[in-house]
Amino acid sequence: MDPTIMENRLRFMMHIYIACLQCIRGTTQALLILVEDFNRLLLLLQQCNTRPSQAYLGLPMPEAPQTQRGCWMKVRSRDWWDRVVLQEFTDEDWKANFRMSRQSFAKLCDLMKEVMKPDDNPVRQPVPLNMRVAIVLYKLASCAEYRVVANQFGVHKSTVLKFVTLFCKGMVTSVMHQLIRTPTLEEARRTARRFEEKFHLPQIIGCIDGTHIPILAPSDGFKDFVNRKGWPSYVLQAVVDDTYRFWNISCKMPGSAHDANVLRQSVLFEKAHLLPKDPKDIHGTSVDFYLLGDPAYPLLPWIMKGYISSPRQTPEQESFNVYLSSARTTVEIAFGRLKSRWRVLLKRSDFHFTLAPYVIATCCALHNFCESEKETMMPTWLEEAVQFEEQLPQPGARPHNTGESGVAQRVRQTLTEYMAALHPLRRREL
């Protein structure tokens, strides 16, 4: 407290004390002085709470300066969206920036209408629905910073974050089940027929694999997210059909997790008994629908993988491995197309790590949407994706050789004999 203020307060308190002593002696005049000084003390103390120095010095209280209120919203230009995009963009420009044609974009806006529509009673003029969706697609396709996207569309960077969060969480909670779902029995039969026509292996309804998506990991638990290549990631596990569309995904496990553990923690593993079933008798063995996996996955009746390379491997087993590897290229192609379209999956973006799984799942759903709409890929997208992936190379598969099912081994042996009997033996290229 200011020493001057303290001194003045003590002086007045002493004056009141003396006046009280005089009151005790019975003098009426002292009583009046006491009351007058007490009121004065209250007034000065009240002034002291606001401007103490002014009050005790007896100076006139200055009026507060009149400041002119600034604008409550910065002026931002939406010329690029309103004029360039909506009026001048060609179909090629539209696809390069938003990864789909105008017609597909309109369908996506209608699909996300309930999630992204503006409020009914906004304080200011709302951002229209189509612009909201375009902001999200531009961010996911370019991996630009929030600031860059905001300046491009003439909005604040917090608005970009708001729309991305709204879109991705809305996609996962209410729309994604329309785009990513387990095939019905009839759909599984058609998929198996197409796989067999292309790769000769019967009863395949999908290929399963994992890929690492770079993230900004939290400082608490950072090591859990670091994969074997030394960079933090989430593991995206996906099942792909022959048309490069995902019908099951899981993206909740950190980068240090083994692919077999990612599988065991997924809904796919938990509900494997609900997958479509249509057993087929092959050489006296009942072979149901199954997925193709790499050596990192366990051998199960519903997941087939190749034989371990060894000097004792037979020509039939080697040939089976070659046919299986050929079919598994579908999942590798699907991952390549996914990351080429949505380059946010290729670099460490500025998303919070808790939002990253929603972004990854949303990109998978948008990939399926584009594939369903027959959206073509630009050749430069794949070339750019390859360059980005060289900066953050994917960890190799760690073989899983324990706990193989006896039933699964018999099914694989039956498939090996079936392929050797009906198709030429193939050798792995060195």
N, C-alpha and C positions, 0 to 999 in steps of 0.2 A: 504494500500500500504506500502511496505517496506520503512522505513525512509531514508535509504541510497539512494534508488532510487530517492525519492523526493528531497533530498539534491542536488544530482548531476544534476537533471533536472533544479532546480532553479539556480544553479551555471552557467550552460551554457546559460540559458535565460538571466541572468544578463550580461554575457560576450557579448552576441549579442546586448543587449541594449546599452552597452558602445560603441561597435563598430559602432552602428547606429549614435550615437552622433558625433563620429569622422567623419563619412561620411558627416554629415551635414556641418562640418567645411571645407569640400572640399578636404580632404586628400585622395589621390588615394590609398595609402598603407592601410589605414583603411578600405576602401571598399573591398580590396582583402582579408583582414583578416575576414571581415564579411561573405563573400561568403564561405570561407574555413571552418569557424566554423559552419556555417549553415548546410553545407553538412555533417560535422562531427556529428552534433546533430541528423540529420535525420538517419544516419547510426546507431548511438547508440540507438536511440529510436526503430528502427526496431529490433535490437538485444534484446532490453529490453522486447519486446513482447514475445520473446521465452524463453530466459534464462537471466533475468535481472541481477541477481547477478554475473553471469559469465561475462556479457558484461561490466559492470561498473568496475569490478576488473581487467579487461584486461586479464583474464585467457583464455587459449585455450578451445574451445568448444569440449567437449568429444563426440565421436561418440555414437549413440544410440546402446544399447546392442542388439546383434543378438539373438532373441529368436526362438527356434525351434517350428514350428507350430505343434499343437497337432492334433490328429485324429478328423475328423469331424463327426464320427459316432462310437458309442461304439460297441464293439464286443458282440453280443448276440447269444445265442445258440437256434436253432430251432430243436434240436435233438428230443425233445419230439413229435413234430408234424411230422417231416419228417420221423423219423424211428419208434417211438413207436406207434403213432396213425395210420399212413398210412400203416404200415407193420405188426405190432404186435397185434393191437387191435382185439379182438373177437367181434362178434355181440353184446354180452351182455355189453362189455366195451363201445362200441360205443353208445348204447342206454343209458347207465348210465351217460355218459358225455354230450351227445348232444340231448338226449330225443327222438331220432328217429333212424331208421335203416340206413344203408349206402344207400340203394336204395331211401328212402324218402329224405335223405340229398341231394342226387344228383338232385332230382326233385326240391327241394327248391332252390338249387344253380341256376338251370336253370330259376326258377321263378323270382329270384332276380338279374339275370345277368345284366340287364340294369341299375340297381341301384348301384350295388356293384362292377362292373368290374373296373380294374385298369386303370389309365390314359394311353393314347396312347404314350406320350412322357415323361416318368418319369425321374427324375434326378438320381435316384438310382434304383436298382432292386426292382420291386414292389412286394407287398404281393399278392400271387395268390388268385383268387376268392374263392376257396373252403376253404382256410385258413381264409379269412375275415369272411365268414359266420360262420365258426366253432368258431371263437373268440366271435362273438355275442351270439351264442347259449350257449356257455360255461358260459358266463357272466350271461345271463338270467336264466340259469338252476341252477347255483351255488350261485349266489348273492355274489361272491367273490369281493374283492376290485379291482380297476383298476390295482393296482400295482401287485397283486397276479396273475391276468390273464395275464398281460404283461410278467411277469417272466416265466410263464408256456409256453407261445408261443414264447418267444424270441423277443419281440417287446417292444417299449416304451409305457408307460401307456397312453400318449396322443394319440397314435395310436389306442388303445382300445376304448377310448372315441370317436374318430373320426369314427370308424367303427360302433359302437353302434348307434351313432347319425344318421349316413348315412343310416343304415339299418332300424331303427325305423321310421324315417321321410319318407323314401322311401316307406316303407310298407304302411303307412297311406295314403300317397298322390297318390300312383299309383298301388298298388297291393291288398290292403285290400278289395276293392270292389268285388274282385273275390272270397274271402274267407268268408266274412261276408256280407250278403245281405238279403233283404226281400224276402220271398218265393213267387213264382208265384202262380196263382190260383190253378193249378194242384198240385203243391208241397204242398200248404196249405191243399188241400183236403186229400192228402195222410197222412199228419201229423195228421190231425183231426181223420182219421180212426185209425191210430196207437194208438193215445191217448185213444180213446174210447175202443179199444180192451184191452188195459192195465188197464185203470182206470175207464171205464164205463161212464165217462162224455162225452157228445157229443160236437162237434164244438170247441174244444180247438186247437189252433195252436201254443201255446207257453206259457211259464211261465215266469213272470217278477219278478225280485228281485234285491236287491242292496247289495254290500259288500264293506267294507272299505279297502283301500290299503295304508299301511304306507308310508310316505314320509318324506323328510327333508324340513320342511316348512320354508318360509322366515321369517325374524324377523319383517318385515313390513307386518302387517295383519296376524300375527301368530295365533291369537285367532280364526280367521275365519276357519282355517284348523283343529282345535282341535275338535274331536267328543265327544260324551257323555261319553266315557270311558277314556277321558283325554289324548289321543295321536293324533298327526296330521295325516291327511289322505286325500285322494281323494275318492269320492264315485263312484264306478263302478256300473252303472245300466245296466242290461243285460236281453235280452229275449232269452230263450233257448227252443229248440224243444225236442222231446222225445229221440233223439239220442245224447243228451248232447252237441249239437253244438249251438253256438250263431248266431242269425240272426239279432240282433240289439244290439248295445252297446252305452253307453254315459259315459264319464269319465272326465268331465270338472268341476264338482261342488266340493267345499271343504267339509271337513268332518263335519262341523257344519250344513250343509243343511239337511232339512227333506226329506225323500224319496218322499213325494208328490211334494215338490218343485223341486227336481231333475227331476221328471217326467215332470213337467210343462215346465222346461227349456230345455227339450231334443227335438231332431228332431223327435223322435217317436211321441210325443204328438202333435207337430206342423203339422205333416203329417199323422195323424191317419186316416184321410179320404181316404188316398191312400192304406190302408191295403187291402189285398184280401177280397172279400165279396162273400158269398154264403149262403144266408138266408135259414133256414130250419124251417118248421112249426112243432112246438112241442106243443101239446095240445091247438092249436088255436093261439099260439103266435109265431111271427117271431123271431127266434134266429139266429143271424149271428155269424161268427167266433169271438172268444174272447180270451183274455189272462187271466191266473190265477195269482192273486197277493195276498200278505199278508195284514193284517189290516192296514199297513202304507199307502196303496194306496187308492185313491178315488174309489168309486163304479161307474163305467161307463158302457155304453152299450158294450164296447169292452174290459173292464177289470172287471172280476168277483172276488169277495173275499167272505170269509165266514161271517157268522153272528157273532155279538158280543156276547160273553158269558154272559148270564144273567139267573136268576131264571125262567124267562118266556120263555126261549128257548124250542121249541118243539122237540120231538124225531126226527122228519123229518129234522129239521134244524141242529140238532147236527150231524145226519148222513151225511147230505150234507157237513158239515165242515170236517168230517173225510175223505170222498172221495176226497174233494178238497185238503186237506193237503197231502194225499197220492200222488196225481198227482204232487204236487208242489215239491216233493223230487227230481224231475229231475233237477231243477235249483240248488238245494243244492249240488247234486252230481257233476254237471258241474263245480261249483265253486271249489269244492274240487279237482277235476281232474286238473283244470286250475292251481291252486296254487301248487299242488304237482309236476306238470311238471316244472313250471317256478317259482322257489322259490324266485326269485327277488321280487315277489309280497307279500312275507310273512314277510320281514324284511325291516327296513329303509335302503335303498340302498344309495349309494353316487351319485345318479343322481341329477342334478339340478331340482328344482320343476317344471320349465317350460318344461323340457323334460319328466317328469313322465307320463303325459297323453299319449304321443306317445309310451312310453314303455309299459304301460298298454294295450293300443289298439293292439300293436304288439303281446303281449303275447296271447291275445284273438284270433287274427288271426292265430298264430302258433298253438294254441290249436285246432282250427277248421281244420287246415291242418293235424295235427296228427290224429285227429278223422276220417277224410276222408280217410287217408292212413291206417286205422285200426291198428294204433300203440297201443300196449298194455301198461298197466301201471305196474310198478314193485310194489309189495306189500309194500316194505320199504318206497316208496315215500309218500304214504298216512300216514303212521305212523309218519314219520318225519314232515309232514305238520301239523298234529294234535299237535305235541309238540311245534312247532313254534307258532301256533295260540293261545296256552295257554298263551304265554307271552304277546300277544296283543289281548285280547278278543274282539270279535265283539260287537258293540252296539246293543241292542235289538230294535225291531220295535216299533215306536210310533204310536198308532192307529190314523187314520184319519176318523173322523165321520161326517164331515160337507159337505154340498153341494152334497148329493147323488142324482143321477138322478132317476126320477120316472120311466123312461123307463127301466133303469138298475135294479131297484127293482122288476119290473114285470118279467123281464127275469130271475132274480135269483129265484124268487118264482116259476116260471114255471119249472126251472131246478130242484128245490127241490122236487116238486111234481112228476116230471118225474122219478127221481132217487128213490123216495119212492115207486112208483108204479111198477118199473121193477127190483129193486135190494134190497137185504136184508138191513134192517136198521142196521147201525153200531154205536157203541158208542166209545167215546174218551177214550183211556186208561189213567188211573190216575197214 
